[in-house]
Amino acid sequence: TIIHRDEIEKRQPLIAATGINSIVNIPLSYKTETIGVLVLYALDNEYFTEKESDILRLYGGMASFALIKTRLHEEAKSALELRDRFIALASHELRTPLTSLNGYIQLLHNRLAHKNTVESRWVEELFHESIRLTNLVKELLHINRITQGQLSFIYNEISLLEVVTA
């Protein structure tokens, strides 16, 4: 809306005393959410026209979109940081009990390795699954190091046949 000098003097005499001749209020909103109001003043002998008001409404729509986009970007950034902290905490917390489990599973595996019993097959399965779980936790830690820029690479030659076989 545009408010000119005569209306300003009626509604707000203190603002009129500052030399403001015209005020444009542009609502800033996105979908059903109100973000705020863009208030522009014209001083001295200047007045806002309807054409200028239309242009400013268009600008208000773009400003609203930019504000929402910035807020969503900050929320996404915060969510990613929270996810990274969770992954780091979870992987460190999983390593402690996993180390104890792996130790006991290796002891059982070494004792029952040469026996052909149902229990030895169970322990063999436990042994392989504990290694798999340990590798998954290590991968979580690697992901965390990658996101923090702390992962370094060591390059080695390896047989392609070994990689395909594995």
Backbone as JSON Lines, residues from 0, in Angstrom:
{"i":0,"aa":"T","n":[0.83,-1.19,0.0],"ca":[0.0,0.0,0.0],"c":[0.88,1.25,0.0]}
{"i":1,"aa":"I","n":[0.38,2.3,-0.62],"ca":[1.09,3.58,-0.64],"c":[0.34,4.55,0.27]}
{"i":2,"aa":"I","n":[1.08,5.2,1.11],"ca":[0.52,6.24,1.97],"c":[1.24,7.54,1.65]}
{"i":3,"aa":"H","n":[0.48,8.6,1.3],"ca":[1.08,9.89,0.95],"c":[1.01,10.86,2.12]}
{"i":4,"aa":"R","n":[1.62,12.0,1.94],"ca":[1.85,13.0,2.98],"c":[0.58,13.34,3.77]}
{"i":5,"aa":"D","n":[-0.51,13.59,3.11],"ca":[-1.72,14.0,3.83],"c":[-2.22,12.9,4.76]}
{"i":6,"aa":"E","n":[-2.12,11.63,4.31],"ca":[-2.54,10.5,5.15],"c":[-1.54,10.27,6.29]}
{"i":7,"aa":"I","n":[-0.24,10.48,6.01],"ca":[0.78,10.34,7.04],"c":[0.53,11.35,8.15]}
{"i":8,"aa":"E","n":[0.21,12.57,7.79],"ca":[-0.03,13.61,8.8],"c":[-1.23,13.27,9.67]}
{"i":9,"aa":"K","n":[-2.26,12.64,9.08],"ca":[-3.44,12.26,9.85],"c":[-3.13,11.1,10.81]}
{"i":10,"aa":"R","n":[-2.46,10.08,10.26],"ca":[-2.22,8.85,11.04],"c":[-1.03,8.96,11.99]}
{"i":11,"aa":"Q","n":[0.07,9.51,11.49],"ca":[1.3,9.5,12.28],"c":[2.01,10.84,12.16]}
{"i":12,"aa":"P","n":[1.62,11.81,12.97],"ca":[2.21,13.15,12.87],"c":[3.71,13.16,13.16]}
{"i":13,"aa":"L","n":[4.21,12.23,13.99],"ca":[5.65,12.21,14.28],"c":[6.46,11.84,13.04]}
{"i":14,"aa":"I","n":[5.96,10.91,12.25],"ca":[6.65,10.53,11.01],"c":[6.58,11.67,10.02]}
{"i":15,"aa":"A","n":[5.46,12.38,9.97],"ca":[5.3,13.5,9.04],"c":[6.32,14.58,9.34]}
{"i":16,"aa":"A","n":[6.67,14.75,10.61],"ca":[7.63,15.78,11.0],"c":[9.04,15.47,10.5]}
{"i":17,"aa":"T","n":[9.31,14.25,10.11],"ca":[10.65,13.88,9.63],"c":[10.88,14.24,8.17]}
{"i":18,"aa":"G","n":[9.84,14.69,7.48],"ca":[9.99,15.05,6.07],"c":[9.63,13.93,5.12]}
{"i":19,"aa":"I","n":[9.02,12.86,5.62],"ca":[8.62,11.75,4.76],"c":[7.34,12.14,4.03]}
{"i":20,"aa":"N","n":[7.36,12.04,2.71],"ca":[6.19,12.39,1.9],"c":[5.37,11.18,1.48]}
{"i":21,"aa":"S","n":[6.01,10.02,1.41],"ca":[5.31,8.86,0.89],"c":[5.93,7.6,1.5]}
{"i":22,"aa":"I","n":[5.07,6.64,1.83],"ca":[5.51,5.37,2.41],"c":[4.89,4.24,1.6]}
{"i":23,"aa":"V","n":[5.69,3.22,1.29],"ca":[5.18,2.01,0.65],"c":[5.45,0.85,1.59]}
{"i":24,"aa":"N","n":[4.4,0.09,1.89],"ca":[4.52,-1.13,2.7],"c":[4.35,-2.33,1.78]}
{"i":25,"aa":"I","n":[5.37,-3.15,1.69],"ca":[5.33,-4.34,0.85],"c":[5.35,-5.56,1.77]}
{"i":26,"aa":"P","n":[4.26,-6.34,1.8],"ca":[4.27,-7.55,2.64],"c":[5.22,-8.6,2.06]}
{"i":27,"aa":"L","n":[5.98,-9.21,2.93],"ca":[6.88,-10.29,2.53],"c":[6.27,-11.6,3.05]}
{"i":28,"aa":"S","n":[5.88,-12.46,2.11],"ca":[5.28,-13.72,2.51],"c":[5.65,-14.79,1.49]}
{"i":29,"aa":"Y","n":[5.53,-16.04,1.95],"ca":[5.78,-17.18,1.08],"c":[4.7,-18.21,1.36]}
{"i":30,"aa":"K","n":[3.95,-18.56,0.34],"ca":[2.78,-19.44,0.47],"c":[1.86,-18.84,1.53]}
{"i":31,"aa":"T","n":[1.69,-19.51,2.66],"ca":[0.8,-18.98,3.71],"c":[1.58,-18.37,4.88]}
{"i":32,"aa":"E","n":[2.89,-18.31,4.78],"ca":[3.72,-17.84,5.88],"c":[4.09,-16.36,5.69]}
{"i":33,"aa":"T","n":[3.82,-15.57,6.72],"ca":[4.22,-14.16,6.69],"c":[5.64,-14.05,7.23]}
{"i":34,"aa":"I","n":[6.5,-13.39,6.48],"ca":[7.9,-13.24,6.86],"c":[8.13,-11.87,7.49]}
{"i":35,"aa":"G","n":[7.51,-10.84,6.94],"ca":[7.7,-9.5,7.45],"c":[7.13,-8.48,6.48]}
{"i":36,"aa":"V","n":[7.56,-7.24,6.66],"ca":[7.1,-6.15,5.81],"c":[8.3,-5.33,5.4]}
{"i":37,"aa":"L","n":[8.36,-5.01,4.11],"ca":[9.39,-4.11,3.58],"c":[8.77,-2.72,3.54]}
{"i":38,"aa":"V","n":[9.36,-1.78,4.27],"ca":[8.83,-0.42,4.35],"c":[9.83,0.51,3.69]}
{"i":39,"aa":"L","n":[9.34,1.29,2.7],"ca":[10.19,2.25,2.0],"c":[9.6,3.64,2.15]}
{"i":40,"aa":"Y","n":[10.47,4.62,2.33],"ca":[10.06,6.01,2.51],"c":[10.56,6.86,1.36]}
{"i":41,"aa":"A","n":[9.77,7.82,0.97],"ca":[10.21,8.85,0.01],"c":[10.26,10.17,0.77]}
{"i":42,"aa":"L","n":[11.39,10.85,0.66],"ca":[11.59,12.1,1.4],"c":[11.36,13.31,0.49]}
{"i":43,"aa":"D","n":[11.3,14.46,1.13],"ca":[11.17,15.76,0.46],"c":[9.98,15.8,-0.47]}
{"i":44,"aa":"N","n":[10.18,16.11,-1.74],"ca":[9.06,16.26,-2.67],"c":[8.83,15.0,-3.51]}
{"i":45,"aa":"E","n":[9.38,13.88,-3.1],"ca":[9.21,12.63,-3.85],"c":[7.97,11.89,-3.38]}
{"i":46,"aa":"Y","n":[7.32,11.2,-4.32],"ca":[6.15,10.38,-4.01],"c":[6.27,9.07,-4.79]}
{"i":47,"aa":"F","n":[5.81,7.98,-4.18],"ca":[5.77,6.7,-4.89],"c":[4.56,6.68,-5.8]}
{"i":48,"aa":"T","n":[4.75,6.14,-7.0],"ca":[3.64,5.98,-7.94],"c":[3.13,4.55,-7.86]}
{"i":49,"aa":"E","n":[1.98,4.3,-8.47],"ca":[1.44,2.93,-8.51],"c":[2.37,2.01,-9.28]}
{"i":50,"aa":"K","n":[2.99,2.51,-10.34],"ca":[3.92,1.69,-11.12],"c":[5.11,1.29,-10.25]}
{"i":51,"aa":"E","n":[5.65,2.23,-9.5],"ca":[6.77,1.92,-8.6],"c":[6.32,0.92,-7.52]}
{"i":52,"aa":"S","n":[5.11,1.09,-7.04],"ca":[4.57,0.17,-6.05],"c":[4.47,-1.25,-6.61]}
{"i":53,"aa":"D","n":[4.03,-1.37,-7.87],"ca":[3.94,-2.68,-8.52],"c":[5.32,-3.32,-8.65]}
{"i":54,"aa":"I","n":[6.3,-2.51,-9.05],"ca":[7.67,-3.02,-9.18],"c":[8.19,-3.46,-7.81]}
{"i":55,"aa":"L","n":[7.92,-2.67,-6.78],"ca":[8.37,-3.02,-5.44],"c":[7.68,-4.27,-4.91]}
{"i":56,"aa":"R","n":[6.41,-4.49,-5.28],"ca":[5.73,-5.74,-4.89],"c":[6.41,-6.94,-5.53]}
{"i":57,"aa":"L","n":[6.81,-6.78,-6.78],"ca":[7.55,-7.85,-7.46],"c":[8.88,-8.1,-6.74]}
{"i":58,"aa":"Y","n":[9.55,-7.03,-6.4],"ca":[10.81,-7.14,-5.65],"c":[10.55,-7.82,-4.29]}
{"i":59,"aa":"G","n":[9.42,-7.47,-3.65],"ca":[9.08,-8.09,-2.37],"c":[8.9,-9.59,-2.5]}
{"i":60,"aa":"G","n":[8.28,-10.03,-3.62],"ca":[8.12,-11.47,-3.85],"c":[9.47,-12.15,-4.0]}
{"i":61,"aa":"M","n":[10.39,-11.52,-4.73],"ca":[11.73,-12.1,-4.9],"c":[12.49,-12.09,-3.58]}
{"i":62,"aa":"A","n":[12.33,-11.01,-2.8],"ca":[13.01,-10.93,-1.5],"c":[12.47,-12.01,-0.57]}
{"i":63,"aa":"S","n":[11.16,-12.24,-0.59],"ca":[10.57,-13.3,0.23],"c":[11.16,-14.66,-0.13]}
{"i":64,"aa":"F","n":[11.23,-14.92,-1.43],"ca":[11.79,-16.19,-1.9],"c":[13.25,-16.34,-1.45]}
{"i":65,"aa":"A","n":[14.02,-15.26,-1.55],"ca":[15.43,-15.3,-1.15],"c":[15.56,-15.55,0.35]}
{"i":66,"aa":"L","n":[14.71,-14.93,1.15],"ca":[14.75,-15.14,2.6],"c":[14.4,-16.58,2.96]}
{"i":67,"aa":"I","n":[13.37,-17.12,2.32],"ca":[12.98,-18.52,2.58],"c":[14.1,-19.47,2.16]}
{"i":68,"aa":"K","n":[14.67,-19.2,0.98],"ca":[15.75,-20.04,0.47],"c":[16.94,-20.02,1.43]}
{"i":69,"aa":"T","n":[17.28,-18.86,1.94],"ca":[18.39,-18.75,2.89],"c":[18.09,-19.51,4.17]}
{"i":70,"aa":"R","n":[16.86,-19.38,4.67],"ca":[16.49,-20.09,5.89],"c":[16.54,-21.6,5.67]}
{"i":71,"aa":"L","n":[16.02,-22.08,4.54],"ca":[16.05,-23.52,4.25],"c":[17.48,-24.03,4.11]}
{"i":72,"aa":"H","n":[18.34,-23.22,3.5],"ca":[19.74,-23.6,3.37],"c":[20.39,-23.75,4.75]}
{"i":73,"aa":"E","n":[20.1,-22.8,5.64],"ca":[20.66,-22.88,7.0],"c":[20.13,-24.1,7.75]}
{"i":74,"aa":"E","n":[18.85,-24.4,7.57],"ca":[18.26,-25.58,8.23],"c":[18.89,-26.86,7.69]}
{"i":75,"aa":"A","n":[19.09,-26.93,6.38],"ca":[19.72,-28.11,5.78],"c":[21.15,-28.27,6.28]}
{"i":76,"aa":"K","n":[21.87,-27.16,6.34],"ca":[23.25,-27.18,6.82],"c":[23.3,-27.67,8.27]}
{"i":77,"aa":"S","n":[22.38,-27.19,9.08],"ca":[22.31,-27.6,10.48],"c":[21.98,-29.09,10.59]}
{"i":78,"aa":"A","n":[21.06,-29.57,9.76],"ca":[20.7,-30.99,9.77],"c":[21.88,-31.87,9.36]}
{"i":79,"aa":"L","n":[22.65,-31.42,8.38],"ca":[23.82,-32.19,7.95],"c":[24.88,-32.23,9.05]}
{"i":80,"aa":"E","n":[25.07,-31.12,9.75],"ca":[26.03,-31.1,10.85],"c":[25.58,-32.03,11.97]}
{"i":81,"aa":"L","n":[24.28,-32.03,12.25],"ca":[23.73,-32.93,13.27],"c":[23.92,-34.38,12.87]}
{"i":82,"aa":"R","n":[23.67,-34.69,11.59],"ca":[23.87,-36.05,11.09],"c":[25.33,-36.47,11.24]}
{"i":83,"aa":"D","n":[26.25,-35.6,10.88],"ca":[27.68,-35.92,10.98],"c":[28.1,-36.16,12.42]}
{"i":84,"aa":"R","n":[27.58,-35.33,13.34],"ca":[27.9,-35.54,14.76],"c":[27.34,-36.87,15.25]}
{"i":85,"aa":"F","n":[26.11,-37.21,14.8],"ca":[25.51,-38.49,15.2],"c":[26.34,-39.66,14.68]}
{"i":86,"aa":"I","n":[26.75,-39.59,13.42],"ca":[27.55,-40.68,12.84],"c":[28.86,-40.84,13.61]}
{"i":87,"aa":"A","n":[29.51,-39.72,13.92],"ca":[30.77,-39.8,14.66],"c":[30.56,-40.4,16.04]}
{"i":88,"aa":"L","n":[29.53,-39.93,16.75],"ca":[29.26,-40.43,18.1],"c":[28.85,-41.9,18.06]}
{"i":89,"aa":"A","n":[27.96,-42.26,17.15],"ca":[27.5,-43.65,17.07],"c":[28.64,-44.59,16.73]}
{"i":90,"aa":"S","n":[29.48,-44.22,15.78],"ca":[30.57,-45.12,15.4],"c":[31.58,-45.28,16.52]}
{"i":91,"aa":"H","n":[31.87,-44.2,17.25],"ca":[32.8,-44.33,18.38],"c":[32.19,-45.16,19.5]}
{"i":92,"aa":"E","n":[30.91,-44.97,19.76],"ca":[30.24,-45.74,20.82],"c":[30.11,-47.21,20.44]}
{"i":93,"aa":"L","n":[29.97,-47.52,19.16],"ca":[29.87,-48.91,18.72],"c":[31.21,-49.63,18.78]}
{"i":94,"aa":"R","n":[32.29,-48.89,18.61],"ca":[33.61,-49.54,18.59],"c":[33.97,-50.2,19.91]}
{"i":95,"aa":"T","n":[33.62,-49.6,21.03],"ca":[34.01,-50.13,22.34],"c":[33.42,-51.52,22.6]}
{"i":96,"aa":"P","n":[32.1,-51.69,22.55],"ca":[31.59,-53.05,22.79],"c":[31.95,-54.02,21.66]}
{"i":97,"aa":"L","n":[32.1,-53.51,20.46],"ca":[32.45,-54.36,19.32],"c":[33.85,-54.95,19.49]}
{"i":98,"aa":"T","n":[34.75,-54.18,20.09],"ca":[36.1,-54.69,20.33],"c":[36.07,-55.87,21.28]}
{"i":99,"aa":"S","n":[35.28,-55.77,22.34],"ca":[35.15,-56.89,23.3],"c":[34.52,-58.11,22.62]}
{"i":100,"aa":"L","n":[33.44,-57.88,21.87],"ca":[32.8,-59.0,21.17],"c":[33.77,-59.68,20.21]}
{"i":101,"aa":"N","n":[34.51,-58.89,19.45],"ca":[35.47,-59.47,18.5],"c":[36.53,-60.31,19.21]}
{"i":102,"aa":"G","n":[36.99,-59.84,20.35],"ca":[38.0,-60.6,21.11],"c":[37.48,-61.96,21.53]}
{"i":103,"aa":"Y","n":[36.28,-61.98,22.1],"ca":[35.7,-63.25,22.54],"c":[35.36,-64.16,21.36]}
{"i":104,"aa":"I","n":[34.87,-63.58,20.29],"ca":[34.55,-64.39,19.1],"c":[35.82,-64.99,18.51]}
{"i":105,"aa":"Q","n":[36.92,-64.24,18.51],"ca":[38.2,-64.77,18.0],"c":[38.71,-65.91,18.89]}
{"i":106,"aa":"L","n":[38.55,-65.78,20.21],"ca":[38.95,-66.87,21.12],"c":[38.14,-68.14,20.82]}
{"i":107,"aa":"L","n":[36.82,-67.98,20.69],"ca":[35.98,-69.13,20.36],"c":[36.34,-69.71,18.99]}
{"i":108,"aa":"H","n":[36.58,-68.83,18.05],"ca":[36.93,-69.27,16.69],"c":[38.23,-70.09,16.7]}
{"i":109,"aa":"N","n":[39.22,-69.61,17.44],"ca":[40.5,-70.33,17.51],"c":[40.34,-71.69,18.19]}
{"i":110,"aa":"R","n":[39.48,-71.8,19.2],"ca":[39.27,-73.07,19.91],"c":[38.48,-74.07,19.07]}
{"i":111,"aa":"L","n":[37.53,-73.57,18.28],"ca":[36.63,-74.48,17.56],"c":[36.93,-74.56,16.07]}
{"i":112,"aa":"A","n":[38.02,-73.98,15.62],"ca":[38.31,-73.88,14.19],"c":[38.44,-75.25,13.52]}
{"i":113,"aa":"H","n":[39.02,-76.21,14.2],"ca":[39.29,-77.5,13.54],"c":[38.24,-78.56,13.87]}
{"i":114,"aa":"K","n":[37.21,-78.18,14.57],"ca":[36.16,-79.14,14.91],"c":[35.02,-79.0,13.91]}
{"i":115,"aa":"N","n":[34.38,-80.09,13.63],"ca":[33.28,-80.09,12.67],"c":[31.97,-80.3,13.43]}
{"i":116,"aa":"T","n":[31.56,-79.25,14.14],"ca":[30.31,-79.31,14.9],"c":[29.4,-78.15,14.49]}
{"i":117,"aa":"V","n":[28.16,-78.24,14.93],"ca":[27.21,-77.16,14.66],"c":[27.7,-75.87,15.32]}
{"i":118,"aa":"E","n":[28.21,-76.0,16.55],"ca":[28.69,-74.84,17.28],"c":[29.88,-74.17,16.57]}
{"i":119,"aa":"S","n":[30.77,-74.98,16.01],"ca":[31.92,-74.4,15.31],"c":[31.47,-73.63,14.07]}
{"i":120,"aa":"R","n":[30.42,-74.12,13.38],"ca":[29.89,-73.37,12.23],"c":[29.23,-72.07,12.67]}
{"i":121,"aa":"W","n":[28.55,-72.09,13.83],"ca":[27.96,-70.87,14.37],"c":[29.03,-69.84,14.69]}
{"i":122,"aa":"V","n":[30.09,-70.33,15.33],"ca":[31.18,-69.43,15.7],"c":[31.86,-68.89,14.44]}
{"i":123,"aa":"E","n":[32.0,-69.73,13.43],"ca":[32.58,-69.28,12.15],"c":[31.72,-68.16,11.54]}
{"i":124,"aa":"E","n":[30.4,-68.34,11.59],"ca":[29.49,-67.31,11.07],"c":[29.59,-66.03,11.91]}
{"i":125,"aa":"L","n":[29.63,-66.2,13.23],"ca":[29.81,-65.04,14.12],"c":[31.11,-64.31,13.82]}
{"i":126,"aa":"F","n":[32.16,-65.06,13.59],"ca":[33.47,-64.48,13.29],"c":[33.41,-63.61,12.04]}
{"i":127,"aa":"H","n":[32.81,-64.13,10.97],"ca":[32.74,-63.37,9.71],"c":[31.8,-62.16,9.84]}
{"i":128,"aa":"E","n":[30.69,-62.31,10.55],"ca":[29.75,-61.2,10.73],"c":[30.35,-60.11,11.62]}
{"i":129,"aa":"S","n":[31.16,-60.5,12.61],"ca":[31.79,-59.49,13.47],"c":[32.82,-58.69,12.68]}
{"i":130,"aa":"I","n":[33.52,-59.35,11.77],"ca":[34.46,-58.64,10.9],"c":[33.68,-57.67,9.99]}
{"i":131,"aa":"R","n":[32.56,-58.14,9.47],"ca":[31.74,-57.29,8.6],"c":[31.21,-56.07,9.36]}
{"i":132,"aa":"L","n":[30.74,-56.3,10.58],"ca":[30.23,-55.19,11.4],"c":[31.35,-54.2,11.76]}
{"i":133,"aa":"T","n":[32.52,-54.72,12.06],"ca":[33.67,-53.86,12.35],"c":[34.02,-53.0,11.13]}
{"i":134,"aa":"N","n":[33.96,-53.59,9.95],"ca":[34.24,-52.83,8.73],"c":[33.19,-51.75,8.48]}
{"i":135,"aa":"L","n":[31.92,-52.05,8.78],"ca":[30.87,-51.04,8.63],"c":[31.1,-49.84,9.55]}
{"i":136,"aa":"V","n":[31.5,-50.13,10.79],"ca":[31.79,-49.04,11.73],"c":[33.0,-48.24,11.25]}
{"i":137,"aa":"K","n":[34.01,-48.93,10.72],"ca":[35.18,-48.22,10.17],"c":[34.77,-47.32,9.01]}
{"i":138,"aa":"E","n":[33.85,-47.81,8.16],"ca":[33.37,-46.99,7.04],"c":[32.63,-45.75,7.53]}
{"i":139,"aa":"L","n":[31.85,-45.89,8.61],"ca":[31.19,-44.72,9.2],"c":[32.22,-43.69,9.66]}
{"i":140,"aa":"L","n":[33.29,-44.18,10.28],"ca":[34.35,-43.26,10.72],"c":[35.04,-42.62,9.52]}
{"i":141,"aa":"H","n":[35.24,-43.37,8.46],"ca":[35.84,-42.8,7.24],"c":[34.94,-41.72,6.64]}
{"i":142,"aa":"I","n":[33.63,-41.97,6.62],"ca":[32.69,-40.97,6.11],"c":[32.8,-39.7,6.92]}
{"i":143,"aa":"N","n":[32.88,-39.85,8.24],"ca":[33.0,-38.68,9.1],"c":[34.3,-37.93,8.83]}
{"i":144,"aa":"R","n":[35.38,-38.66,8.63],"ca":[36.67,-38.0,8.33],"c":[36.63,-37.3,6.97]}
{"i":145,"aa":"I","n":[35.95,-37.9,6.01],"ca":[35.83,-37.29,4.69],"c":[35.07,-35.97,4.8]}
{"i":146,"aa":"T","n":[33.95,-35.96,5.51],"ca":[33.15,-34.74,5.63],"c":[33.9,-33.65,6.39]}
{"i":147,"aa":"Q","n":[34.81,-34.04,7.27],"ca":[35.6,-33.06,8.02],"c":[36.91,-32.72,7.31]}
{"i":148,"aa":"G","n":[37.16,-33.36,6.17],"ca":[38.39,-33.09,5.43],"c":[39.64,-33.64,6.09]}
{"i":149,"aa":"Q","n":[39.5,-34.7,6.88],"ca":[40.63,-35.25,7.62],"c":[41.12,-36.59,7.09]}
{"i":150,"aa":"L","n":[40.54,-37.07,6.01],"ca":[40.92,-38.39,5.5],"c":[42.09,-38.25,4.54]}
{"i":151,"aa":"S","n":[43.11,-39.05,4.77],"ca":[44.25,-39.05,3.84],"c":[44.29,-40.41,3.15]}
{"i":152,"aa":"F","n":[44.8,-40.39,1.95],"ca":[44.83,-41.61,1.14],"c":[46.26,-42.12,1.03]}
{"i":153,"aa":"I","n":[46.41,-43.44,1.04],"ca":[47.69,-44.08,0.81],"c":[47.53,-44.92,-0.45]}
{"i":154,"aa":"Y","n":[48.33,-44.63,-1.45],"ca":[48.21,-45.32,-2.73],"c":[49.18,-46.49,-2.77]}
{"i":155,"aa":"N","n":[48.65,-47.67,-3.14],"ca":[49.45,-48.88,-3.3],"c":[49.02,-49.59,-4.57]}
{"i":156,"aa":"E","n":[49.95,-50.33,-5.14],"ca":[49.58,-51.17,-6.27],"c":[48.95,-52.43,-5.72]}
{"i":157,"aa":"I","n":[47.93,-52.9,-6.42],"ca":[47.24,-54.12,-6.0],"c":[46.82,-54.88,-7.26]}
{"i":158,"aa":"S","n":[46.77,-56.16,-7.13],"ca":[46.39,-57.01,-8.25],"c":[44.89,-56.88,-8.51]}
{"i":159,"aa":"L","n":[44.53,-56.64,-9.76],"ca":[43.14,-56.54,-10.14],"c":[42.42,-57.86,-9.88]}
{"i":160,"aa":"L","n":[43.13,-58.96,-10.07],"ca":[42.56,-60.28,-9.82],"c":[42.16,-60.42,-8.34]}
{"i":161,"aa":"E","n":[42.99,-59.9,-7.42],"ca":[42.67,-59.95,-5.99],"c":[41.41,-59.15,-5.69]}
{"i":162,"aa":"V","n":[41.28,-57.99,-6.31],"ca":[40.11,-57.14,-6.08],"c":[38.85,-57.82,-6.59]}
{"i":163,"aa":"V","n":[38.92,-58.4,-7.79],"ca":[37.75,-59.05,-8.38],"c":[37.39,-60.3,-7.56]}
{"i":164,"aa":"T","n":[38.38,-61.05,-7.13],"ca":[38.15,-62.24,-6.34],"c":[37.5,-61.89,-5.01]}
{"i":165,"aa":"A","n":[38.0,-60.8,-4.39],"ca":[37.43,-60.38,-3.08],"c":[36.0,-59.92,-3.27]}
